C-alpha cells in the first residue's frame, strides 16, 4: 500500500518534536514537507528547532518552510515556561546546516493545489498558516485529503484558560477561519490528548539515542505537568493528533456543530458547541466538524513508544 503524502504544520516545541519523530518512523506516511508557525516559541525558534531535529534524525532532505511569525489579529503568546527557552527542553541538538526552503503559506498553497485530494495536513500549532492560505485561495483546504488539527477543548476544560486550549487561544481568529473552510477535518482536542500520559518511568526505561533526546527534551514539560497534575509524566498532545492520521480506527469521533470565541474577555479561544435540540441543522451556529472524543489509550501509547522511543 503506498504511503500517504503528509504535511506537518508545527510550532516545534517538545510534543511537536515527538510528533515529527513519530512521522519519520511511520512507513504509512511520506513526509513531503514541514511548515512552521509561531506558537510554543517564536517563529525563528520553531523553524530552527525543526531544521535541527530533521538533520539530527538523518532527514534533512525533508524541506522546512517558515510561516507566520504572529497571529492574525491578537498579540503573540508563547509557552516557553513549559517547553523551555529554546522550545526543546533541556536537549541540545547540533546547529542545522540547512535553511528554510521558502514561505510556509506558499508551500501549503502550492502543494495542496498541485496534489488535490492526495495530501493529509496535520497541524499541531496555532492555525495561522492554514487560515492565511485559505484567505489567499478560498477552498484550498478542501483540496487536502484530510486536515487533522490538534486544538480546542470540546467538552473538557482548557489548559491555558478555564475554557481554551493553547493553540486555539494563541490564534482564535485563525482557528475560526479554518473551521469555516469546511474541509475534510478531524479536530483532535484536549478531550482525547489529555487521556494519554507519557510516564517519566517509560522514558527512563528506554535506551538509545532517540530515547536520550526525548528524556532531555521532555524534562521541563514533565516538571511543569507534575507540579500541576501531580503525575510524573506529560501529555503527548501532538503525537496523539498525528495518531488520528496514522490509526483512525483507534479513535471514536462525533460530528458536532462548533465555533470558536474570538473576543470574550474570559472565553477567547473557547470551542462553542451548539447542542440545542433544534429541528433543523440550518438553525445551528458554527460548522459541522468531526471531533475526536475517545481513544484506545494503551494501544496508541504502545505504538508511539515502539516507534519513537525504541526505534
VENUR-V975048 format. One line per field, one symbol per residue. burial: 1 if it has 24 or more other ideal C-beta (glycine too) atoms within 12 Angstrom, else 0. A space follows every 10 residues. Layout:
BEGIN
burial = ???
END
This chain:
BEGIN
burial = 0001111111 1111111111 1111110111 1111111111 1110111111 1111111010 0111111111 1100011111 0111011110 1010000101 1011111111 1100100011 1111111111 1111100001 1111111111 1111110111 0011111111 1111111111 1011111111 1111111110 0110010001 1011111111 1101100000 0011111111 1111111101 1010011111 1100000111 1110000000 0000011111 1111101001 1011101110 1
END
